[in-house]
Amino acid sequence: MTRPRIGLTQRVYEVEAYEERRDCLDQRWGPFVQSFGLDPVPLPNRVEDVAGYVDRLELDGVVVTGGNDFAHLEDGTNVAPERDEFERTLLEAAIDRNLPVLGVCRGLQLLNLHFGGSLRDVDGHVAKEHELEVDPNATALEDVPRTIPVNSYHGYGIGEDDLGDGLRVCGHVSDGTIEWVEHDRYPITGIMWHPERESPSSGLDRRIIRSRLPTETV
């Protein structure tokens, strides 16, 4: 039985005492991805020939995880230009190969930027829980609740006027911030909450992931 291999991007963390810039992945991602019958493959932010690297790893899908602001943001913190460059190139490679992509928090922001959208500062979205208002007609999933609580850990968001080309809004919160999108053409989904953390939306999370990422094959 073959388990699909899912690449997971990593945040960059600088350790001044050791003069190191480290790639880091929340340990919760490993068991979470494996709970779907998938093998997690952490991806380093500094590799040559990203497209060739993806091919050699024989990835079946990609998760763009959270952490780090984008270097071009005026008030961004914990920026990592090397991660920005790697993930943009990785996304292009995934699209070229029609690989399914799930963007989580920063991952959704990356998707929006890639398709020509923008980001804005948002208040009240860090370490909070709020209600996601779902458009059941916009998502390919069936029988989705119209409202569902989600966690929130982001300082930048996406408004209606910020949305990238081809992205379809499946859910937003009361201040209008868009928190769930699907792409009209590619197998791409972005969510702003963190399913790998304690999540009040765990049922919806699992449905989204099962619909987007590949399943175990014989």
N, C-alpha and C positions, 0 to 999 in steps of 0.2 A: 504494500500500500504506500503510495507516494503522498507526502505532505507538502503542500505548496509552500514556497519560500517567500516571505514578505520582508522587504527591506524597510527598516525604520531609521529615519534621520535622527540626529542627535544634537542637543544643545551644546554650546561652547561655554566652558567655565574657566576663567583665568585664576590660577593659583600663584600669587605673587611670591610666596615663600620659596617655591621651587622653580620659579621663572618658567612655568608651563601653561600652555593653553590646552585644556583637556576637552575631549568629546565625551559627553555624559548622557546616559539614558536612564530615566526613572525605572527602577527595578520592577515596578508594577507592570510595565509593558510586557515583559517576558511571559509570565503566567497568563496575562490577559489574552495575548495573541495565541498562545498555545491552547487556551480553552476553546478556540474555534477549530482545532485540528490543523493549525498552521505553525510553521517554524519561523521564529523571528530572526532576522539577520541585521544586526546593527551596522550602519553605514558611516564610515569616517568622512569627515568634512574636507579632507585634503587628499585627493587621489587624482592621478593623471588619467585622461581619456575616460571620462565618466560613462559615456555610452558603452564603450568596450567593457568597462568594469561591470555594468549592469548585465551585459550579455554573458560574461564569464560566470557571474554568480547565478545565472539562470533564474532570475527573480520572476515571481508570478504576480506581484503587486507591490505597491509602495504605500507606506504611511508616513506623511510629513508631520512630525510631532511638534509640540509647543516649546516655548522658551526662546529667549533672545529677541530684542527688537531689531528692526531692519536698520542698517547703517545710514540710509538716506533720510530717516526721520529726524527732524530737528531736535526733538526732545527725547530721542530714543536712549535707552539705558541697556547695559550689558550687550552691546552690539557685537556682531561677528561677521564682518564682510566676507570672510572665507566661507562661512555657512550660507550666506545669501547667494554667493556665486555657485556653490555646489548644488544647492537645492533648485535653483533656476535651471541649471543644466540637467539635473536629474529629472525634473518635471518634463523638460523638452524630450529627453530620451524616453520617458514613460509614455508620453503622448505619441511619439513616433512608432512605438512598439505596441500601442493600444493596450498598455498595461493598466489595470484598475488602480486608481489613486484615491486615498482617503486623506484629507487635510484636517488636522486637529488644531484649533486655536491659531497659532502662528501659521499652521499649515493652510487654514482657510484664507488667512491674510495673503499668503504667498500665491494661492490660486487666483485670488482677486487681482493682485498686482500683475500676475502673468498675463491675464486676459484684458489688461488695459484699465483696470479699476484703480481706486485709491483708498487710503485709510484716513481716519480722523480720530482725534482724542475723544474718549468717552469717559464719563464719570459713573461711579457706582457699579463697576463691573469687576472689581478685584476682590477675590475671596467672598463672593456673594452667591446666593441662590435666587433665581428669578424664574418667572413663567415664560416658557416659549409658546408663542402663538403660531400654530401650524396651519398652513394652507394645504388641506388634504388633496386638493386638485392639482397641486404643483409637483408633488412627489410621486415616484413610481410605486412606492409602498402603498398597500391597501389597508383600510381600517386603522388609520393613525389617529390618535386622540387630537382634538383641536387645541388643547393646552396641556403642557407637561412641564414640571419643574426641571431645571438644568443648573449645573454648577457654572461658575464664571470666574476666570482668572486673567482677564486681559485689560490693558489700558488703551488699546487702539481697537477701533471697530469699523464697520462698513455701514454707511447709510444708503438710502435708496438711490441717491445721486452718485454714489461711489462705485456702484456695481459694475463688474467687468463684463465684457461681451460674451454672450452665450451662457451666462450663469443664470439659473432660474431660482428664485427665492422660494424656499419651502417652509421657512420659519423665521420669525423675528420676535423681539421682546417689545415691551410696552413703549420704550423710548424710540422705537423705530430701527434699532440696530439689528442688522441681518445676521442670523446665527446658524442658518442651515441653507446650503445651496446644493444644487445638482447641475451638471452641465448638459446642455441640450444635445451635444454631439458625442462627447467623449465619456468613457466610464469613470467619471470624476465626481466625488462628493466632498463637501467641506462642512465641518461643524465647528462651532466656536467653543463648545464645552469639552471637558476632558472625560472620556469614557473610561480611561484607565484608572482614574481616581474614584473615590467614593461618589457614586452618581445616582441621584434620584431618578434619572431617566434610563436606568440600566436596561429595561425591557426594550425601549426604542433603540438604544445604542446597539444592542445585539442584532436587532432586525436590520438596522442600517448596515452594519458590518457584514452580516451574512449576505445581504443583497449586493454589496459592492465588491468584497474580496472573494477570491476563489475558495472552493471547498475541497476537502480531502478527496483524492481520487484513487481508484484501484489500479 
